[in-house]
Amino acid sequence: MRQSQLFTHTRREAPKDEAAKNAKLLIRAGFIHKEMAGVYDFLPLGLRTLNKIIQIIREEMDAIGGQEVLLSALQEPGKWQASGRWSDEAMAIWFKTRLDRESELGLANTHEEPMTAMLAAQVQSYQDLPRAVYQFQTKFRNEPRAKSGLLRTREFLMKDLYSFGRSQTELDEFYETVSAAYTRIFKRVGLGERTHLTFASGGVFSKYSHEFQTLCEAGEDTIYLSAERGLAINLEVCTPEVLADLALVKDELVPHKAIEVGNIFKLGTRFSEALGLCFRDERGETRPVVMGSYGIGPARVMATIAEILADENGLVWPASVAPFAVQLVSLFDAAGRVAAASERFYREWSAAGASVLWDDRPAAAGEKFADADLLGLPFRVVVSEKTLSQDKVELRPRRGGAAELIDPNGLIARLADYV
């Protein structure tokens, strides 16, 4: 991509109606556009990063046997009335609308009910199980506190995976499989060292659920962490009973602010019984399917990366999710030699597999360097009259490591892990 043709532009000043660091930086860098409180559009750079996060999640879900589908956001009341979650008293975050003849519809805030109902048409026998089905789908929640940028929005993308099994043992085993996959996901997106499996309330579903909490001062949650045991407990369940159950001493736990980036629940038969999802076992007896639910918000992950890894100059993206691996910066020269050389490097490196954003704009060096820092791509390559006089280009990582002059023909080999 040539930066002169990029759909969006950077901004020098942070938007005055945003308090969250992630929103300020992502808007300034031209990754997102704000429609209204809690509602954001993804622009070309932001969508590239979002899609890379989605692809990492997809790969890990496919690897554990998940099959991808896409369900409707529009919801008719019947399924939700059957589970007891249609009324605003039961679930206060509904967005609802009406059809011409006044029949009411909802915009889905989660998908346990429709996914369960769909499986009821697919499952008859124990031979049809187990199954794991997931989607990336837009959810709508009437959040009263949509003030944290992409961390808490009223319209958002969710990866929700649902497992359907024959027994509690089958659920328990798959639950651990998903937990391990989530650990791999957060490691791959650059949050692994800061993200901890955290005991949380199981609600009406089970004794515990588990959250994946990333340590960050911008987080809305408080967790208590045992570094020695590698265990964390959400504040809401950090009671004497739970501490005893986990053999932990509260004085040995350290409180941290954290962002919930994922969660996993053992649903049991709560929804299958309500919506008639049953199977015939080996003896011909009818039994309810045992379910689990597993969520990750890709945009929330993106915002968390921005909150944690950004520095005073701008965003800092891990190579695995950066919109481009390399920012090629051409410094103006009257003779046009720099432009010609940059054009050749841009074509050669792109053809070799590197994703390159070429800043070919007729702007001053200071502006280009400031924008490169703000965008936060993993590597910056500078082409100038000075570097070309030595048959070199300047390579500088966005974070850590000094700038060095290298042979442009060796760039791809140097960045082999990133292209």
N, C-alpha and C positions, 0 to 999 in steps of 0.2 A: 504494500500500500504506500502510495506517495502522500505525504502529509499535506501537501498543497491541495489534494483532492479529497481529503478526509471530511466526512459529513459534519463533524463537530469541531469546535474550537475550545481552547483552554481559556480559563478566566483567572485574572490576577487576584480578584477579591473573592472571599468566601461568601456564599449567600447568607443574607442577614436573618432569614427565617428558619435557619437550621442550627441546631445546637450540637448534633452528633458529629463527631470527627469523621466517621465513614461517609456521611452524606456530604459534608463540606468538601472533602477531598475528591469524591467521585463526581460531584457536580462540577467542581473547578477543573478537573482533568477531562471533562467531557465524556465520562462513562455512562452517566445517567442524567435524566431530565425529570424534574419534579412536576407532576400534574396538579397535585393537591396534597394536603396532609395525609401521609400514609399511603400514597400512590405514586409510583415512579415508572418512567419509561427507560428501557435499556437502549442506549445508542451503540453504534458499531463496535467501539472498543469494549464497552461493558458487556455487550452480548457475546463477543468472542471469549471473554473471561468466564462469563456465566456458562456458556456451552462447554468450555473445557472442564469446569467443575462437574457439570452434568455428565459428561462422558466418563470421567473417573468414577463417579457413582454408578453409572450404568454398567461399566466393565466389572465392577465388584459385585453388583447384584446378579448379573448374568453368570458370573463365576460360581455363585452358590446355588444356581438353579432357578433364579428368578426369571419370569417371563413378563415382558412389557406389554401393557395395554394402555388405553386412554379412555377414561370415562367422562361422561357429561358433567358439566358444572351445574346445570339446571336440575333441581331435585323436586320430585312430587312428594307430598306430605306422607303418603301411606306408609312407606318403609320406616320413616323416622317416627311416626306415631306408634308403630309396632314396637320400636325400641324404647319409646318414652323420651325421645330427644327432639321432638319437633317444637314444643312450646317455648316461648321466650323465657319462661320461668325455669325451664330445664336447661336451656342453653341460650344465654343472653346475647351471643355474638352473631346471631343470624342476620343476614341481609335477605329480605323477602320481597316479592313482587306479585302482581296479579295478572292473569290472562284476561282477555276481553270479557269473558263471562264470569269474572270474579273468582275463578278458581285460583288458589294460592300456590306459588312456587317458591323455592328457596335457592340461593346460590351456595353451593356446598362449601362448608368450612372444614370438612374431613370426609372420608369415604368408607367408613366401616359398613354402614347400612347398604349402600348400593353395591359395594363389592360382595358383601355376603349374599344379597339377593341374586346377583349375577351367578355366583358359584352354585346356588341352589338349583339352577337350571342345567348345571354341568356335572354335578356329583350325584351319583346314585349308590355306588358300591365302594367298599374299602379299596378296590382296585383302582379307583379314580383318585386316590390320595396317596401321599401328600402332594400339595401344590403350593407354589409361592408365586404370587402375582403382584406386579408393581407398576407404578405409573409416575410420570412427571406431569403434574396438573395444577392449574391455577385454582387457588382457594380464596375465599372471601370471608373475612371476619371483621365484625363491627367493633374494632379495638377502640376502647376509650382513651388509650394513651399512645397514639401513633406519633411519637416524638423522637424516635431513636434512629432515624434514617431507615436503612434496609433491615435493621434488626427487629423492628416491629412495625408491620405494615397492614393495611386493610385488604390489600390484594397482593398475593404472593404465590410463587411457585413452590410446590412441595413434591418431594419424592416420597410417596407412601407405598410401602411394601406390606402385604398381608399374607400370612401363612395359614394354611388349612391342613390339619392333620387328624390322625385317628386316635391319638392318645396324649395324655399329659407328657409322657416320656418323649414322644415325637416332637412336641412343642418345645420342651426343655432343650433338646439336642439342637434343634434349628435355631432357637433363641441364642445359644452360645455361638453358633455359626455366624449369625448376623452380627453379633457383638464383635467377633474377630474381624469381619469384613468392614465394619465401621471404623475400627482401629486402623485398618489399612487405608481407608479413605482419608481420614484426617491426617495421617502421615504423608500421604501422597500430595495433599493440597498445601502442606507446609505448616499444619497446626498440631502435628503429632506430639511434640514435646510438652505442649501446654494443655493438652486435652486429656481429661480423666473420666473414666467410667465412674458414675456417681449414683449412689443409692437414692431413690426418690420414692414418693408415695405411689402405691399401686392402685389407689382409689378403690373403686368397687370391683376391680378386675383381679387383683392379686395382692399378696403381702407387700411386694416391692415392684416398682418399675425401675428402669435405669435410664439415666440421662448421660449424654456426653457433653461435659462442661469444659469450656476453654477459658483458662484464667485470663481475665482482662478487667481493668478498673472500670471500663464502660459497661460492664455486665450488670444486669438487673437482679441476678441471683447471688446468694451467698452460699458457698459450700465450705465444709470442713474437711481438710485434706490430711491424710496420714502419709507422709512421704515414704516412711519406712515400709508400710504395708502396701502402698500403692492403691489405697482405698480413699474414696471421697463420699461424703454424705451431704445431701441438700439440707439447708437449714430447716426446712419444713418438717423433716423427719428425724432431726438430730435430737432424739429423746433418750432418756435413760434406758428404756426398753430396747430401742434399736441399737444403741451402743453396746449393751450387754449381748444382744443377738450377734453382733459382729465382732465381739471381743475387743472393743476399742475403748480407750479412756479419753474423755473429752479434753482434758488438760494437755494431752499429747497431740491434739489436732490443731491445725492452723487455719483460721478463716481466710477466705479469699473471695473477692468478687469474680463472677464468672458469667460467660454467655453460654446458654444452652444451644448447641449446634446440632443435636440429634437426640432421639429418644426411642426406647424400645419397651413394649408392653406385652405382657401375657394376658390376652383377653379371655382365654378359656372358652366357655360356651355361652357367654353373655349375649352375643349377637346371633349366633347360630340357632339358639333356642327361640329367640324372639322372632326370627325371620324364616324359620323352618329349614335350615340348612342341616340335613341329616344324611347318614349313609348306613347301608346294611353291612354289618361286620361278617366275619367268616362263618358265624353260626346263624346268619340271617336275621339277627336282631338289629333294630333301628336305634342308632345312637347319634347324638349331636356332634358335629365337627368341632374340633378344638382349635382355636384361632390365636394368632399373634399379630401385632401391629408395630411397624417400624418406620420412623419418619426422619427425614433430613430436609432442611430448607436450603437449596443451593444458593439463593441470593443472600440468606443470612450467613452462610459460610463465606461468601464473597465479602460481605460487610465486616465480618470478624477478622479476616485477613487484613483488610484495610485498617481496622482499628489497632491491631497488634503490631503489624510489621512496618507501617508507615513511619517516616521520620520527619524532621523539621522541614525538609525540602519537598516532601510529597509522598506518593504511593511507592511501595516496594513489593513487587509481585514475585512469588516463587516461579521458577521457570515452567513448572507443570501447569500453571493456570494463567500465565501472562498472555495478554492478547497477541503480542509478538515477542520473539526472543531477543531481537536486536533492534536498537534504534540507530540508524545510520544518519549522522549529522554532517552535512556538507557546509563548510564555511566559504562564504562568497569570495570569488576572485574575478578580477576584471577580464582576464584572458579566457576564462571559461574552462581552464584545464581541470579544476576541481569538479565542476559539474559533469564533464565528460567521464572522468575517472569514476565518480560516484555512480553514474548511470551504469557503467560497466560492472562495477562491484555489485550493485543492486541486482542486476539481471543474473550474474553468475551465482551469487549466493542464494538467491531465490530458487534458481534452477537446481541447485544442489540440495535443496530441502530446508534451508533456513527461512524462518518467517521474519521478514524484515519490514520495519516501518521507516521509510526514508524521508527525513526532514529536508525536502528540496525547496522550502520556502525562501524567498529573498528577504530574510530577516537577519537581524544582528546576532552575533555569536552568543551574547549574554541571554537574549530571549530564547534562543534554541536550547542552550544548556539548561535554563530554568524550566522550560517545558519538558525536556528529557527527564529531569529529576522528578517533576510533578507526575508524569505518566508512569514512571517506575518500572520500565522494562528491564530485564535482568542485565543486559549489556548495552553499552553505548560505544559506537565506533565513529571516530571523528576523522574526516578527510579534509585536509587543508593544504595550502601551498607548502607549508613547512613539512608536513608528513610526506607529501609526494616527492619533495626534493630528496628524501632519503629512501624512496620506494617503499614507504611504510604507511600504515594507518595506526591511529591510537585506539587501543582497546581498554575500556574501563568498566568493571562490574558496577552495578548500581549500589551494591552494599558490600563492603569488605574488599580488600585488595587494592593495590595501587594501579594507576594507569601505566600501560607499557606500549611501546611501539612494536608492531608485528608485521610480518609479510602478509599482505592481503590474501595471497594465494593459500595461506595456511589457516585462515580464519575458521573454515568449516571443520578442519581437524581439531582445532583448539576448542571448538564449541560442540563437539560431537555428541555430548550428553544432552544438548539442549535443542537440537535441530530435528 
